[in-house]
Amino acid sequence: MSRDQIIGAILLVGCILGILIYGWLVFASQWAFLTLQVTGFIAVAGVLAILAWIGYTLATTPPPKPIEDIEKEIEEELKKIEKEGEKQSQS
């Protein structure tokens, strides 16, 4: 068995155990309501944390340069290269 197959088997068994334990907690234990509350909180907090991270990234990242500015820079660089090429061909 390769290492990837062993990791896959461990994940499979771990997830099945997790499903069984979670099912027992929700349907057969005295902590069913608490389990649902904690699960719901983690799910909502996770989604909101991802959205907050996206908002932070959008708020703190500077806007990109307009395409016109980039085109002008490229044209200037091409003109410099052409001038250098002309100087070298004249030498």
N, C-alpha and C positions, 0 to 999 in steps of 0.2 A: 504494500500500500504506500502511495506517495504521501508526502506531507499535506498536500492540498486535500486529499481524500480523508485523511485523519481529521483535519480541521473541519471539513464539511460534515463528517459523521458526528463530531462533538457538537457542532452547531445544531444539527438535526435533533439529536437527543436532548440538548439543552432547551431548545425551543419547545419541543413537545412537553417536556417537564414543566416549563414555564406556563404553557397553555393549561395543563392539568391543575397546577397550583393556583393559577388565577381563577380558573373555573370553580375550584373548590372555595376559594376566598369569596367569590361573588355569590355563589348559589348555596353553599352548605355551611358557611361559618357565621359566627356571631359578628364578624367584622365586615359584613357584606356592604353596608352603607358607607362605612369609612373607606373601604377599598374603592368603591365607585367614586367617592369624593376625591380621593388622592389621585386616581387615574384621570378623572376629568380635569383636575387642576393641572396636572403635569402636561396633558395634551394641549390645553388652552395656553398655558404659560409657554410651552415650546413653540407653538405657532406665533404667539405674540412676540416672543424673543427673536424669532427669525424676521418678522416684519420690522421690529425695532432696529435690528442690525441692518436691514436693507435701507430703512429711513436714515440711519446714521451715515451709511456709506454714501447715499445720495446727497445728504446735506453737507458732507465734508469733502467730497471729491470736486475739484475744480472742473468747470465745463470744458469740453474739448474746443480746440481752435476751430474757427469757421473754415470751411473747405477753401474759400477764396484765399485766405492767408496761407494755407498750406500750398496751394497752387502757385502763389507768388513766390514763396520760398524755393519751390522746385524750379521754377523758371529762372530765378536768380542764380541758383547753383548750376543749372545747365548753361547759362550764359558764361559763368566763370570758367566752366570746363571747356567750352568752345573757345574762349579767349586764350586759355592756356594751351590748347591744342594748336591754335593758329600761331602762337609765339614759338612753340616747339617746331612746327613745320617750317617756319621762316628761318630758324637757326641753322 
